[in-house]
Amino acid sequence: MQEAVYWRGRMSWRANTGYVALAAVLLASALAGKHLLLGAVLLASAGFVMLYAYLRVLATEYIITSTYIYARYGVVARDITQARPEAVAAVNVKQGILGRLLGYGDIMFMTPGEGRGFIIFRGVKNPVKLKTTFFDLLRKIKEKNRLAELLRELEKECDFGRLPEERCVSLRQKYEEELKKLE
């Protein structure tokens, strides 16, 4: 089965609101100040804070595919955590007040017995919608697995001659059509 991407995203800029606000305060202080050296230090600090926020967004990638959930962190060095969607036992969404107002939050996929035991997508846009998307994918995966198993069982029954040929053909066609609908 080919791996299909169902969702791809990054940390939302909205999740970096605190850093952007801090950079704005530093910038305003630098521009309003009368001391040249202090202004230069504040301006450089604002630049570093914005660079940090930018790199947080750039260095974070989240992907949900038909075969894996990936969380990738890092620009130069990489830290990749992955798990199979079927291994997810629970999905938790965490949103603070600011996250609720701005539409971002964290989503945690609990994967006991696999990898670290959890995968966290930090600061994603619309985490509740993402949770729904994930469960829709999980239902599709389970249905595909069920149909694939039915096809395997059907092939065995047909190979042993336990079913008439026309029945084998009609059931095979039915299961394959149902699989195509799930693509």
C-alpha positions as CSV (number, residue, x, y, z in Angstrom):
1,M,0.0,0.0,0.0
2,Q,1.4,3.4,-1.0
3,E,1.8,6.0,1.8
4,A,-0.7,8.8,1.2
5,V,-0.5,12.2,3.0
6,Y,-3.7,13.1,4.8
7,W,-2.5,16.1,6.7
8,R,0.7,18.2,6.8
9,G,1.3,21.2,8.9
10,R,3.7,23.2,11.0
11,M,3.6,25.0,14.3
12,S,1.3,28.0,13.8
13,W,2.7,31.5,14.0
14,R,-0.2,32.2,16.4
15,A,1.6,29.8,18.9
16,N,4.5,32.3,18.8
17,T,2.4,35.3,19.8
18,G,4.3,35.8,23.0
19,Y,7.7,36.0,21.1
20,V,6.3,38.3,18.5
21,A,4.9,40.6,21.2
22,L,8.2,40.5,23.1
23,A,10.0,41.5,19.9
24,A,7.6,44.3,19.3
25,V,8.1,45.7,22.8
26,L,11.9,45.4,22.4
27,L,11.7,47.1,19.0
28,A,9.5,49.9,20.3
29,S,11.8,50.4,23.3
30,A,14.8,50.5,20.9
31,L,13.2,53.2,18.7
32,A,11.9,55.2,21.7
33,G,15.1,55.2,23.6
34,K,17.6,58.0,23.7
35,H,20.7,55.9,24.3
36,L,22.3,54.7,21.1
37,L,24.0,51.7,22.7
38,L,20.9,50.5,24.6
39,G,18.8,51.0,21.5
40,A,21.2,48.9,19.4
41,V,21.1,46.1,22.1
42,L,17.3,46.2,22.2
43,L,17.1,46.2,18.4
44,A,19.5,43.2,18.2
45,S,17.5,41.5,21.0
46,A,14.2,42.0,19.0
47,G,15.9,40.5,16.0
48,F,17.1,37.5,17.9
49,V,13.6,36.9,19.4
50,M,12.0,37.1,15.9
51,L,14.6,34.8,14.5
52,Y,13.9,32.3,17.3
53,A,10.2,32.4,16.6
54,Y,10.8,32.0,12.9
55,L,13.1,29.0,13.4
56,R,10.5,27.4,15.8
57,V,8.0,27.5,13.0
58,L,10.4,26.5,10.2
59,A,12.0,23.7,12.2
60,T,8.7,22.0,13.1
61,E,6.9,19.8,10.6
62,Y,3.9,17.5,11.4
63,I,2.6,14.9,9.0
64,I,-0.2,12.3,9.2
65,T,-0.1,9.7,6.5
66,S,-1.9,6.5,5.8
67,T,0.9,4.5,7.4
68,Y,2.6,6.9,10.0
69,I,2.3,10.0,12.2
70,Y,5.5,12.0,12.1
71,A,6.7,14.9,14.2
72,R,10.0,16.4,12.8
73,Y,12.0,19.0,14.7
74,G,15.2,20.7,13.8
75,V,16.8,22.7,11.1
76,V,20.4,21.3,11.1
77,A,20.0,18.4,13.5
78,R,16.8,16.4,13.2
79,D,14.6,14.7,15.8
80,I,11.9,12.6,14.2
81,T,9.3,10.8,16.1
82,Q,6.9,8.4,14.3
83,A,4.2,5.9,15.1
84,R,1.6,3.9,13.2
85,P,-1.9,5.5,13.4
86,E,-3.3,2.1,14.5
87,A,-1.0,2.3,17.5
88,V,-2.7,5.4,18.9
89,A,-4.6,4.6,22.0
90,A,-5.9,8.1,22.8
91,V,-5.7,11.7,21.4
92,N,-5.7,14.6,23.7
93,V,-6.1,18.3,22.8
94,K,-4.7,21.0,25.0
95,Q,-5.6,24.7,24.5
96,G,-5.0,27.5,26.9
97,I,-7.1,30.7,26.9
98,L,-4.9,32.4,24.3
99,G,-4.9,29.3,22.2
100,R,-8.7,29.1,22.3
101,L,-8.9,32.8,21.3
102,L,-6.3,32.5,18.5
103,G,-7.3,29.0,17.3
104,Y,-4.2,27.0,18.1
105,G,-3.2,24.3,20.6
106,D,-1.3,21.1,21.2
107,I,-2.4,17.7,20.2
108,M,-1.0,14.6,21.9
109,F,-1.2,11.1,20.3
110,M,-0.7,8.5,23.0
111,T,1.1,5.5,21.6
112,P,1.8,3.0,24.4
113,G,4.5,0.5,23.5
114,E,5.7,2.3,20.5
115,G,8.5,4.8,20.3
116,R,8.4,7.4,23.2
117,G,4.9,6.5,24.0
118,F,3.5,9.7,22.7
119,I,3.8,12.2,19.8
120,I,3.0,15.9,20.4
121,F,2.1,18.3,17.7
122,R,2.8,21.7,19.4
123,G,1.0,24.9,18.5
124,V,-1.0,23.6,15.6
125,K,-3.9,25.5,14.0
126,N,-7.4,24.1,14.7
127,P,-6.3,21.1,16.9
128,V,-9.9,19.9,17.4
129,K,-10.4,19.8,13.7
130,L,-7.1,17.9,13.3
131,K,-8.3,15.4,15.9
132,T,-11.4,14.8,13.9
133,T,-9.4,14.4,10.7
134,F,-7.2,11.8,12.5
135,F,-10.1,9.8,13.7
136,D,-11.6,9.9,10.1
137,L,-8.3,8.5,8.8
138,L,-8.2,5.8,11.5
139,R,-11.7,4.7,10.5
140,K,-10.6,4.5,6.9
141,I,-7.5,2.5,7.8
142,K,-9.5,0.0,9.9
143,E,-12.1,-0.4,7.1
144,K,-9.3,-0.9,4.5
145,N,-7.7,-3.6,6.7
146,R,-11.1,-5.3,7.2
147,L,-11.7,-5.3,3.4
148,A,-8.2,-6.5,2.7
149,E,-8.7,-9.4,5.1
150,L,-12.0,-10.2,3.5
151,L,-10.3,-10.3,0.1
152,R,-7.6,-12.7,1.5
153,E,-10.2,-15.0,3.0
154,L,-12.2,-14.9,-0.2
155,E,-9.1,-15.9,-2.3
156,K,-8.6,-18.8,0.0
157,E,-12.2,-20.0,-0.3
158,C,-12.1,-19.6,-4.0
159,D,-8.7,-21.4,-4.4
160,F,-10.1,-24.3,-2.4
161,G,-13.2,-24.4,-4.6
162,R,-15.6,-23.8,-1.7
163,L,-17.4,-21.0,-3.5
164,P,-18.8,-21.0,-7.1
165,E,-16.7,-19.0,-9.5
166,E,-19.4,-16.4,-10.2
167,R,-19.8,-15.8,-6.5
168,C,-16.0,-15.3,-6.1
169,V,-16.0,-12.8,-9.0
170,S,-18.9,-10.8,-7.7
171,L,-17.6,-10.7,-4.1
172,R,-14.1,-9.8,-5.3
173,Q,-15.5,-7.0,-7.4
174,K,-17.7,-5.7,-4.5
175,Y,-14.7,-5.7,-2.0
176,E,-12.4,-4.0,-4.6
177,E,-15.0,-1.3,-5.3
178,E,-15.4,-0.6,-1.6
179,L,-11.6,-0.3,-1.3
180,K,-11.5,2.2,-4.2
181,K,-14.2,4.3,-2.5
182,L,-11.9,4.6,0.5
183,E,-8.9,6.0,-1.5
